[in-house]
Amino acid sequence: MFFKSEKHKNLFTERLILRAPSFLDANDVFEFCSDPVSSKYADWYPHNNKSETREYIAWLKRKSSEKSHTWVIEHRRDERVIGTISIVDTDYSGKIFTVGYTLSKAYWHNGYATEALKELLNYLFIELGAERVQAKVIPENTPSCRLLERVGFKNEGIFKKGAFCKTNCVDVFIYAKVK
């Protein structure tokens, strides 16, 4: 069944717009996707040029389906794309979602990731009827662990070799928030 939703419905917060990626976002996306610090825990390597970024945006657009969605996070005041937030996967019932996110290092420690994740959670629980939202986090990524805990996720334990990061299968914490 998966989730039934308006494809790439825009989501709005006080400071952010979560919207579909566009090729016009390539310069902003390149800025954080080329940064080894911002992409350290991502499953992709830092981008070497804007051509790679345009390929990445094309891939984001192609992979959008009944099981996954990616929004860019646009800063309203700056009118810049500062990150991405995604439904990485949806189970067959359409009630269990896995999420992920990346934020430009230049915008860390200002509450933007918290704001974007809270809005996505509202969308998933209220509009799509989610029963469970989960995220996988590499244990060394303590800022991401703190973010998830701040918005009500609980650490349910560790999955040995539970995710692929760049060229390795890595251990991950599984965090979840339930209805």
C-alpha positions as CSV (number, residue, x, y, z in Angstrom):
1,M,0.0,0.0,0.0
2,F,2.7,2.5,1.0
3,F,1.8,6.1,1.8
4,K,-0.7,8.1,-0.2
5,S,0.2,11.8,-0.4
6,E,0.4,14.8,-2.6
7,K,3.8,14.2,-4.3
8,H,6.3,16.6,-2.7
9,K,3.8,18.6,-0.8
10,N,5.6,21.7,0.5
11,L,5.9,22.0,4.2
12,F,6.3,25.3,6.0
13,T,7.8,26.4,9.4
14,E,8.4,29.9,10.7
15,R,11.9,30.0,9.2
16,L,12.0,27.2,6.6
17,I,10.3,25.8,3.5
18,L,10.6,22.1,2.8
19,R,10.1,21.6,-0.9
20,A,10.9,19.5,-3.9
21,P,14.5,19.7,-5.1
22,S,15.2,21.7,-8.3
23,F,18.2,21.9,-10.6
24,L,18.2,25.7,-9.7
25,D,19.3,24.6,-6.2
26,A,22.6,23.2,-7.5
27,N,24.9,26.0,-6.2
28,D,23.4,25.8,-2.7
29,V,23.4,22.0,-2.6
30,F,27.0,21.9,-3.8
31,E,28.0,24.1,-0.9
32,F,27.0,21.6,1.7
33,C,27.4,18.4,-0.4
34,S,31.0,19.3,-1.2
35,D,31.9,19.8,2.5
36,P,33.5,16.7,4.0
37,V,32.2,17.7,7.5
38,S,28.6,18.1,6.4
39,S,28.7,14.8,4.5
40,K,30.8,12.8,6.9
41,Y,27.9,10.5,7.9
42,A,26.1,10.5,4.6
43,D,26.0,7.5,2.3
44,W,27.5,9.6,-0.5
45,Y,31.0,11.1,-0.9
46,P,31.6,14.9,-0.9
47,H,30.9,16.3,-4.3
48,N,33.9,17.4,-6.3
49,N,32.1,19.6,-8.8
50,K,28.6,21.0,-9.6
51,S,28.1,18.3,-12.2
52,E,28.1,15.7,-9.5
53,T,25.6,17.9,-7.5
54,R,23.3,18.1,-10.6
55,E,23.5,14.3,-10.9
56,Y,22.7,14.0,-7.2
57,I,19.6,16.2,-7.6
58,A,18.5,14.2,-10.6
59,W,18.9,11.0,-8.5
60,L,16.8,12.6,-5.7
61,K,14.1,13.4,-8.2
62,R,14.2,9.9,-9.7
63,K,14.1,8.1,-6.4
64,S,11.0,9.9,-5.2
65,S,8.2,7.3,-5.2
66,E,5.5,5.8,-3.1
67,K,8.2,4.7,-0.6
68,S,10.5,7.8,-0.4
69,H,10.5,11.5,-0.7
70,T,13.3,14.1,-0.3
71,W,12.7,17.7,0.4
72,V,15.3,20.5,0.3
73,I,15.3,22.7,3.3
74,E,15.2,26.3,2.2
75,H,15.9,29.1,4.6
76,R,13.1,31.7,4.2
77,R,15.2,34.8,5.0
78,D,18.3,33.8,3.2
79,E,16.4,32.1,0.3
80,R,19.1,29.5,0.3
81,V,18.9,25.7,0.4
82,I,20.6,24.7,3.6
83,G,20.0,20.9,3.7
84,T,17.8,18.0,2.8
85,I,15.3,15.9,4.8
86,S,13.9,12.7,3.5
87,I,11.5,9.8,4.0
88,V,14.1,7.3,3.2
89,D,11.8,4.3,3.2
90,T,8.2,3.3,4.0
91,D,7.1,-0.1,5.0
92,Y,4.4,-1.9,3.0
93,S,1.6,-0.8,5.4
94,G,2.4,2.9,4.9
95,K,2.5,3.4,8.6
96,I,6.2,3.0,9.4
97,F,8.6,5.5,8.0
98,T,12.4,5.8,8.1
99,V,13.8,9.4,7.9
100,G,17.2,11.0,7.3
101,Y,18.6,14.5,6.9
102,T,21.7,16.5,6.1
103,L,22.2,20.1,7.1
104,S,24.9,22.6,5.9
105,K,27.6,23.0,8.6
106,A,27.1,26.8,8.2
107,Y,23.6,26.4,9.7
108,W,24.3,24.0,12.5
109,H,23.4,24.9,16.1
110,N,20.6,27.3,15.2
111,G,17.6,24.9,15.6
112,Y,17.0,24.5,11.9
113,A,17.3,20.7,11.9
114,T,15.0,20.5,14.9
115,E,12.5,22.8,13.2
116,A,12.6,20.8,9.9
117,L,12.3,17.4,11.6
118,K,9.4,18.5,13.8
119,E,7.5,19.7,10.7
120,L,8.2,16.4,9.0
121,L,7.0,14.5,12.0
122,N,3.8,16.5,12.1
123,Y,3.3,15.7,8.4
124,L,3.9,11.9,9.0
125,F,1.9,11.5,12.2
126,I,-1.0,13.9,11.5
127,E,-1.5,13.8,7.7
128,L,-0.1,10.4,6.8
129,G,-1.2,8.5,9.9
130,A,2.2,7.2,10.8
131,E,2.4,4.7,13.7
132,R,6.2,4.8,13.9
133,V,9.0,7.0,12.6
134,Q,12.5,5.7,12.8
135,A,16.1,6.8,12.0
136,K,19.4,5.0,11.8
137,V,22.4,6.9,13.2
138,I,26.1,6.0,13.3
139,P,26.9,6.0,17.0
140,E,29.8,8.5,16.6
141,N,27.3,11.1,15.2
142,T,26.3,12.4,18.6
143,P,24.8,15.7,17.3
144,S,22.3,13.6,15.3
145,C,21.5,11.4,18.3
146,R,20.9,14.5,20.4
147,L,18.6,16.0,17.7
148,L,16.5,12.8,17.6
149,E,16.2,12.7,21.4
150,R,15.3,16.4,21.5
151,V,12.2,15.8,19.3
152,G,11.1,12.7,21.2
153,F,12.9,9.7,19.6
154,K,14.1,6.9,21.8
155,N,17.2,4.9,21.2
156,E,16.1,1.3,20.8
157,G,19.5,-0.3,20.5
158,I,22.2,-1.0,17.9
159,F,22.0,-2.8,14.6
160,K,25.3,-4.5,13.8
161,K,26.2,-3.6,10.3
162,G,22.8,-2.0,9.9
163,A,23.6,0.6,7.3
164,F,25.9,1.2,4.4
165,C,28.0,4.4,4.7
166,K,30.3,5.1,1.7
167,T,32.2,1.8,1.2
168,N,31.4,0.1,4.5
169,C,28.6,-1.6,6.4
170,V,28.5,0.2,9.7
171,D,26.8,-0.3,13.1
172,V,23.9,2.1,13.7
173,F,21.7,3.0,16.5
174,I,18.0,2.7,15.7
175,Y,16.0,5.6,17.0
176,A,12.2,5.6,16.9
177,K,9.2,7.7,17.8
178,V,5.8,6.0,18.0
179,K,2.3,7.4,17.9
